[in-house]
Amino acid sequence: MPVDTPYASVRRAGDADQQRVLDVLTEAFMNDPLACWLFPDAGGRGRLQAYFYRPMLTHPTAEAYLAGGSAGASVWQTPAAGRTPHEENPDAVGQNAVLGESGARLRALGQALAPRHPQHEAHLYLPCMGVISGRQGAGLGSAMLRHRLERADADGLPAYLEASSPRSRALYQRHGFEDRGEPVRVADSPLLWPMWRQPRR
């Protein structure tokens, strides 16, 4: 059921919405510094991005949401205790083979981030959230965060993510996330900020 906010309507995405979620995320991150580093060939970036995002949607605990008339999308997961989402992806080997050089970069990034991912406490994980370029800055990201974090607060569940830009880091800070140690960088990649949020009572 859609949830109306002052900025947008947020609704749970169903199976029929999967392609739309992929399209939104692909468009939202087409010029993102991290996506450009992971997928340096601009001509093939969109196809590889969609291939990369798909396992996030098929994760057993995935919850996808669309906001603002399908202008924004978010994917949330609740990893099993003692495991990281990278370890839970059964398609990782085949995915890295298809992605070629980008697969090697993703593998290196995953290895660098895995030790930073909380493994011994139940939590909500936000692997990806994006808004298409023409609607960025209109409050859709905040609407999606509020929508899911309110339920996490009610459940007493902390949340974790990795911010891929100073702008997204600032957004997450406004919603209660704090840096979890120093930022992560692999070779010449952009910085990523692991972030943690305690539930609000």
Buried (B, 14 or more C-beta within 10 A) or exposed (E): EEBEBEBBBBBBBEEEBBEBBBBBBBBBBBEBEBBBBBBEEEEBBBEBBBBBBBBBBEBEEBBBBBBBEBBBBBBBBBBBEEEBBBBBBEEBEEBBEEBEEBBEBBBEBBEBBBEBBBBEEEBBBBBBBBBBEEBBEBBBBBBBBBBBBEEBBEEEBBBBBBBBBEEBBEBBBEBBBEBBEEBBEBEEBBBBBBBBBEBEE
